[in-house]
Amino acid sequence: MSKINVVFITRWYVPEWKACTIRILYFVKSFLSVGANVYVLILRSPHELPCTRVDCEHVINVKLFHFPRKITAEYFSLLTNMPRLVNKLSKIIMDINAIIASVPPADTAFMGYYLSKFLNSKLIIDVRDLWEYTIADIYTWHFPKLQHILSKPYISSYLSIAERADLITTSSVGQKVFYELNYRVNRNKLRVIYNGSDSGLFSRYIRQRCESDTFIGIGLGEYEARYQMLSTILYIISKVLRKGINIKLRAIGKIGSLDFIHDSKVKDKVEIIKPLPYEMLPIVMKNASFGVIGRPNTLPWKLSVPVKLFDYIACGLPIFAFGPPKSELQFFIERFGLGMYVPSNDVDVLANKLVEFIKNLDNYDRKHILKVARFFDRRKWAKRFVKVVESLL
């Protein structure tokens, strides 16, 4: 096949080390490895710093204009500036084979659709999470009484574009089924590309067993966001401490205020580490005992498998997770034997289950966990993504 030209459209890229950024970065590297020309368009707000390139990709920072905050939100800015942006970008990037709309899929799909029509290119939508509902709520929060009405055109516009896309990749089976059944997307246009983790990067920091009397639970994520369930996790830890278990939480990522914790003993058991570049994660995870994941009972999170799961198992860590019953996360953990999933948000139930989990930590087969991690190696799945896109061209 002749050299291909692809465009990624995203809201985030390096040096912002978000889970979505890492997914895109590995896709970009895989395309570059097969000799493709790669352009990364980052939709930025005026107050945000420009993103930079990592390899040989071409990075284009697109600034969005803002209307007064009290009148409208970023979504309307994106729509009103779309013709101008598409016309400008089409002069910079030509002869494009594929346009890949990444995170958040709804926002980037709007621009991707118009750009693909203008350049006569294939449109691929990469779905990491079902963000369209969350983003719709964020964009209309200025109008709480009209929020439901205002979010409808946003979602319906995205669904219309999704139906016209040439390919949609999802990061879980549950998301794929949802798009097929709820969005009526042709199943032949749907593929699952898991997030995974770079098992080669993490392998040198694997901990074989728990040698210490202190059990360290590792937590990755933007814990200032409610869906990360930090308050619930901390309440669980406080109850476990009262049961005589020496446990500690090492939280890596953006953390909000911990002022709601009045127990000084619990505060002393929380170690906070600021967001780190991806290659630094295994260094601070190497002496952890297990990984912790909490999920709320909402549709976007019920159908997703969080990236942190793959990073945990890449270090050979068993997982303690909780959330709604019959979630994609529960299915994944139980299917592959990666730890314990508790279908509950009751703190007392979770505390008892965590004690049970800790007492049986050494019974989890870490070699098996690492074998699963190697199957979900991020580099392999990025290569699969490239092959899927190439087969479309």
C-alpha positions as CSV (number, residue, x, y, z in Angstrom):
1,M,0.0,0.0,0.0
2,S,1.2,3.5,-0.8
3,K,2.0,5.9,2.0
4,I,-1.2,7.0,3.8
5,N,-2.0,10.3,5.4
6,V,-4.2,10.4,8.5
7,V,-5.5,13.1,10.7
8,F,-6.4,12.7,14.4
9,I,-8.8,15.2,16.0
10,T,-8.7,15.5,19.8
11,R,-9.2,17.9,22.6
12,W,-6.1,16.6,24.5
13,Y,-2.6,15.6,23.6
14,V,0.9,15.6,25.3
15,P,2.1,17.1,27.6
16,E,-1.3,16.4,29.2
17,W,-0.9,12.8,30.4
18,K,-4.6,11.8,30.5
19,A,-5.7,8.2,29.7
20,C,-7.2,9.4,26.5
21,T,-4.0,11.1,25.5
22,I,-2.0,7.9,25.9
23,R,-4.5,6.0,23.8
24,I,-4.1,8.5,20.9
25,L,-0.3,8.7,21.4
26,Y,0.1,4.9,20.8
27,F,-2.1,5.0,17.8
28,V,0.0,7.9,16.4
29,K,3.2,5.9,17.0
30,S,1.8,2.8,15.3
31,F,0.9,4.8,12.2
32,L,4.3,6.4,12.1
33,S,5.9,3.0,12.4
34,V,4.3,1.9,9.1
35,G,5.5,5.1,7.4
36,A,2.2,7.1,7.5
37,N,2.0,10.9,7.6
38,V,0.2,11.8,10.8
39,Y,-1.5,15.1,11.6
40,V,-2.9,15.8,15.1
41,L,-5.4,18.5,15.4
42,I,-6.0,19.7,19.0
43,L,-9.1,21.8,19.7
44,R,-7.9,24.2,22.4
45,S,-9.6,26.9,24.4
46,P,-7.8,30.3,24.2
47,H,-6.5,30.0,27.8
48,E,-5.0,26.6,27.3
49,L,-1.3,26.0,26.5
50,P,-0.5,24.6,23.0
51,C,0.3,20.9,22.8
52,T,3.6,19.6,21.4
53,R,4.7,16.7,19.2
54,V,6.4,13.5,20.5
55,D,7.8,12.0,17.3
56,C,7.5,12.9,13.6
57,E,3.8,13.7,13.7
58,H,2.5,17.2,12.7
59,V,0.7,18.9,15.5
60,I,-1.8,21.7,14.8
61,N,-3.3,23.6,17.7
62,V,-6.8,24.9,16.8
63,K,-8.0,27.7,19.1
64,L,-11.7,27.9,19.7
65,F,-13.3,31.2,20.3
66,H,-15.6,31.8,23.3
67,F,-18.8,33.6,23.5
68,P,-19.6,35.2,26.9
69,R,-19.9,32.4,29.4
70,K,-23.4,33.5,30.5
71,I,-24.8,33.3,26.9
72,T,-23.5,30.0,25.6
73,A,-20.9,27.3,26.0
74,E,-17.9,25.9,24.1
75,Y,-20.2,23.6,22.0
76,F,-21.8,26.6,20.3
77,S,-18.4,28.1,19.7
78,L,-17.3,25.0,17.9
79,L,-20.4,24.9,15.7
80,T,-20.3,28.6,14.7
81,N,-16.6,28.5,13.8
82,M,-16.8,25.2,12.0
83,P,-16.9,26.5,8.4
84,R,-14.0,28.9,9.1
85,L,-11.9,26.2,10.7
86,V,-12.6,23.6,8.1
87,N,-11.7,26.0,5.3
88,K,-8.4,27.0,7.0
89,L,-7.4,23.4,7.8
90,S,-8.2,22.1,4.4
91,K,-5.4,24.4,3.0
92,I,-2.9,23.0,5.5
93,I,-3.7,19.3,5.2
94,M,-4.4,17.8,1.8
95,D,-4.7,14.4,0.2
96,I,-5.9,12.9,3.5
97,N,-7.0,9.2,3.5
98,A,-8.6,9.0,6.9
99,I,-9.8,11.4,9.6
100,I,-10.0,9.9,13.1
101,A,-12.2,11.7,15.5
102,S,-11.0,10.9,19.0
103,V,-11.8,12.3,22.4
104,P,-14.4,13.5,23.2
105,P,-15.9,11.6,20.2
106,A,-19.0,13.9,19.8
107,D,-17.0,17.2,19.6
108,T,-14.3,15.9,17.4
109,A,-16.8,14.0,15.2
110,F,-18.5,17.3,14.3
111,M,-15.3,18.7,12.8
112,G,-14.2,15.3,11.5
113,Y,-17.4,14.9,9.6
114,Y,-17.2,18.3,7.8
115,L,-13.5,17.9,7.2
116,S,-13.9,14.4,5.7
117,K,-16.6,15.7,3.4
118,F,-14.5,18.6,2.3
119,L,-11.4,16.4,1.7
120,N,-13.3,13.3,0.5
121,S,-11.7,11.2,3.2
122,K,-12.8,8.3,5.3
123,L,-14.2,9.1,8.8
124,I,-13.4,7.0,11.8
125,I,-14.8,7.7,15.2
126,D,-12.8,6.3,18.1
127,V,-14.9,5.9,21.2
128,R,-13.1,5.6,24.5
129,D,-16.1,6.5,26.7
130,L,-19.7,7.3,26.1
131,W,-19.0,11.0,26.6
132,E,-21.8,12.4,24.5
133,Y,-24.2,12.5,27.4
134,T,-21.7,13.8,29.9
135,I,-20.5,16.5,27.6
136,A,-24.0,17.5,26.6
137,D,-24.8,18.1,30.3
138,I,-21.6,20.1,30.7
139,Y,-22.3,22.3,27.7
140,T,-25.8,23.1,28.9
141,W,-25.3,23.4,32.6
142,H,-25.8,27.2,32.3
143,F,-29.5,26.5,31.6
144,P,-30.6,23.9,34.2
145,K,-34.3,24.2,33.4
146,L,-33.7,23.7,29.7
147,Q,-30.8,21.3,30.0
148,H,-32.7,18.3,28.8
149,I,-34.1,20.2,25.8
150,L,-30.8,21.8,24.8
151,S,-28.8,18.6,25.0
152,K,-31.1,16.7,22.6
153,P,-29.8,18.5,19.4
154,Y,-26.2,17.9,20.5
155,I,-26.8,14.1,20.9
156,S,-29.0,13.8,17.8
157,S,-26.4,15.6,15.7
158,Y,-23.7,13.2,16.9
159,L,-25.9,10.2,16.2
160,S,-26.5,11.4,12.7
161,I,-22.7,11.7,12.1
162,A,-22.1,8.3,13.8
163,E,-24.5,6.7,11.3
164,R,-22.5,8.2,8.4
165,A,-19.1,7.3,9.7
166,D,-17.1,4.7,7.8
167,L,-15.8,3.0,10.9
168,I,-16.4,3.2,14.7
169,T,-14.0,1.7,17.2
170,T,-14.9,1.2,20.8
171,S,-12.8,0.4,23.8
172,S,-15.1,-2.3,25.2
173,V,-17.6,-4.9,24.0
174,G,-20.4,-3.2,26.0
175,Q,-19.9,0.1,24.1
176,K,-19.9,-1.8,20.8
177,V,-23.2,-3.5,21.7
178,F,-24.7,-0.1,22.8
179,Y,-23.8,1.6,19.5
180,E,-25.3,-1.3,17.6
181,L,-28.6,-1.6,19.6
182,N,-29.2,2.0,20.8
183,Y,-27.6,4.0,18.0
184,R,-28.5,1.6,15.2
185,V,-25.0,1.6,13.8
186,N,-24.3,-1.2,11.4
187,R,-22.4,-3.9,13.2
188,N,-20.0,-4.3,10.2
189,K,-18.8,-0.8,10.9
190,L,-18.0,-1.5,14.6
191,R,-14.7,-2.8,16.0
192,V,-13.4,-3.2,19.5
193,I,-9.9,-1.8,20.2
194,Y,-9.1,-2.1,23.9
195,N,-7.0,0.5,25.7
196,G,-4.5,-1.9,27.2
197,S,-1.2,-1.1,28.8
198,D,2.4,-1.1,27.7
199,S,3.3,-4.4,29.3
200,G,7.0,-4.1,28.2
201,L,7.2,-0.8,30.1
202,F,5.7,-2.1,33.3
203,S,7.3,-5.6,33.3
204,R,10.5,-4.6,35.0
205,Y,8.7,-3.3,38.0
206,I,6.5,-6.3,38.8
207,R,6.0,-7.2,42.4
208,Q,5.7,-10.9,42.9
209,R,4.2,-11.0,46.4
210,C,3.3,-8.9,49.4
211,E,6.3,-8.9,51.8
212,S,5.2,-6.0,53.9
213,D,2.6,-5.8,56.7
214,T,1.3,-2.6,55.1
215,F,-1.0,-3.2,52.2
216,I,-0.8,-0.5,49.6
217,G,-3.8,0.1,47.4
218,I,-2.8,2.0,44.3
219,G,-5.3,4.5,42.7
220,L,-4.9,6.1,39.3
221,G,-7.1,8.8,38.0
222,E,-8.4,12.4,38.2
223,Y,-9.8,11.9,41.7
224,E,-11.2,15.5,41.8
225,A,-13.9,14.1,39.5
226,R,-16.8,12.5,41.4
227,Y,-17.1,9.4,39.2
228,Q,-13.7,8.3,40.5
229,M,-15.5,7.6,43.9
230,L,-12.6,8.8,46.0
231,S,-14.7,9.7,49.0
232,T,-16.2,6.2,49.0
233,I,-12.8,4.6,48.7
234,L,-11.5,6.7,51.7
235,Y,-14.5,5.8,53.8
236,I,-13.9,2.1,53.0
237,I,-10.2,2.5,54.1
238,S,-11.3,4.1,57.4
239,K,-13.5,1.2,58.2
240,V,-10.8,-1.3,57.2
241,L,-8.3,0.4,59.5
242,R,-10.7,0.0,62.4
243,K,-10.7,-3.7,61.7
244,G,-7.0,-3.8,62.4
245,I,-5.8,-4.0,58.8
246,N,-2.8,-1.8,58.1
247,I,-3.8,-0.3,54.7
248,K,-2.6,2.7,52.8
249,L,-3.9,4.4,49.6
250,R,-1.4,5.8,47.1
251,A,-3.4,8.1,44.8
252,I,-1.8,9.2,41.6
253,G,-3.4,12.0,39.6
254,K,-5.4,15.2,40.2
255,I,-6.8,15.2,43.7
256,G,-9.3,17.7,45.1
257,S,-9.5,18.7,48.7
258,L,-9.4,16.1,51.4
259,D,-10.9,18.4,54.0
260,F,-14.0,16.2,54.2
261,I,-11.9,13.6,56.1
262,H,-12.0,14.5,59.7
263,D,-10.1,11.4,60.9
264,S,-6.4,12.3,61.0
265,K,-5.5,8.6,61.0
266,V,-7.1,8.2,57.6
267,K,-5.4,11.3,56.2
268,D,-2.1,9.9,57.3
269,K,-2.8,6.8,55.2
270,V,-3.3,8.7,52.0
271,E,-0.2,9.4,49.8
272,I,-0.9,11.8,47.0
273,I,1.3,11.9,43.9
274,K,0.7,14.5,41.2
275,P,0.1,13.4,37.6
276,L,3.1,11.8,36.0
277,P,4.3,11.1,32.4
278,Y,3.2,7.6,31.4
279,E,6.7,6.1,31.6
280,M,7.0,7.1,35.2
281,L,3.9,5.3,36.4
282,P,5.4,1.9,37.0
283,I,8.1,3.4,39.2
284,V,5.6,4.6,41.8
285,M,3.4,1.5,41.4
286,K,6.1,-1.1,41.9
287,N,5.6,-1.7,45.6
288,A,1.8,-1.6,45.6
289,S,-0.2,-4.6,46.8
290,F,-3.3,-4.2,44.7
291,G,-5.2,-1.8,42.5
292,V,-8.4,0.0,43.4
293,I,-11.3,1.0,41.1
294,G,-14.7,2.5,42.0
295,R,-17.4,3.2,39.5
296,P,-20.8,5.0,39.8
297,N,-24.0,3.6,38.5
298,T,-24.2,5.7,35.3
299,L,-24.3,4.6,31.7
300,P,-20.9,5.9,30.5
301,W,-19.0,4.2,33.3
302,K,-21.1,1.1,33.4
303,L,-20.1,0.2,29.9
304,S,-16.4,1.0,30.1
305,V,-13.3,-0.8,31.2
306,P,-11.1,1.9,32.8
307,V,-7.5,2.3,31.6
308,K,-6.2,2.0,35.1
309,L,-7.2,-1.7,35.2
310,F,-4.8,-2.5,32.4
311,D,-2.0,-0.6,34.1
312,Y,-2.6,-2.4,37.4
313,I,-2.5,-5.9,35.8
314,A,0.6,-4.9,33.8
315,C,2.3,-4.7,37.2
316,G,0.8,-8.0,38.2
317,L,-1.5,-6.4,40.7
318,P,-4.8,-8.1,41.7
319,I,-7.8,-5.7,41.5
320,F,-10.4,-4.7,44.1
321,A,-13.3,-3.0,42.3
322,F,-16.8,-2.0,43.1
323,G,-19.7,-0.4,41.3
324,P,-23.1,-1.3,39.7
325,P,-24.0,-4.9,39.1
326,K,-23.7,-6.4,35.6
327,S,-21.2,-3.7,34.5
328,E,-18.6,-4.2,31.8
329,L,-15.9,-3.9,34.5
330,Q,-17.5,-6.8,36.6
331,F,-17.7,-8.9,33.5
332,F,-14.0,-8.2,32.6
333,I,-12.6,-8.9,36.0
334,E,-14.6,-12.1,36.6
335,R,-14.0,-13.4,33.1
336,F,-10.2,-13.1,33.2
337,G,-9.8,-13.8,37.0
338,L,-8.2,-10.5,37.8
339,G,-9.4,-10.0,41.4
340,M,-12.6,-9.2,43.2
341,Y,-15.6,-7.1,42.0
342,V,-18.2,-6.1,44.5
343,P,-21.5,-5.0,42.9
344,S,-22.4,-2.6,45.6
345,N,-21.7,1.0,46.9
346,D,-22.5,0.1,50.5
347,V,-19.4,1.2,52.5
348,D,-19.9,-1.5,55.2
349,V,-20.3,-4.3,52.6
350,L,-17.3,-3.0,50.7
351,A,-15.1,-2.8,53.8
352,N,-15.8,-6.4,54.7
353,K,-15.1,-7.5,51.2
354,L,-11.9,-5.5,51.1
355,V,-10.7,-7.3,54.3
356,E,-11.5,-10.6,52.7
357,F,-9.7,-9.6,49.6
358,I,-6.6,-8.5,51.5
359,K,-6.4,-11.7,53.5
360,N,-6.4,-13.7,50.3
361,L,-4.1,-11.5,48.3
362,D,-1.4,-14.1,48.0
363,N,-3.9,-16.6,46.5
364,Y,-4.3,-14.6,43.3
365,D,-2.2,-16.0,40.5
366,R,0.0,-13.1,39.5
367,K,1.5,-15.0,36.6
368,H,-2.0,-15.4,35.1
369,I,-2.7,-11.7,35.7
370,L,0.5,-10.8,33.8
371,K,-0.4,-13.2,31.0
372,V,-3.7,-11.4,30.6
373,A,-1.9,-8.1,30.6
374,R,0.4,-9.2,27.8
375,F,-2.7,-10.1,25.7
376,F,-3.9,-6.6,26.2
377,D,-0.6,-5.0,25.4
378,R,-1.3,-1.4,24.3
379,R,1.2,-1.6,21.4
380,K,-0.5,-4.7,20.0
381,W,-3.9,-3.2,20.0
382,A,-2.6,0.0,18.5
383,K,-1.2,-2.1,15.6
384,R,-4.6,-3.7,15.3
385,F,-6.1,-0.3,15.0
386,V,-3.8,0.6,12.2
387,K,-4.6,-2.6,10.3
388,V,-8.3,-2.0,10.7
389,V,-8.0,1.6,9.3
390,E,-5.7,0.4,6.4
391,S,-8.3,-2.3,5.5
392,L,-10.8,0.5,5.1
393,L,-8.8,2.5,2.6
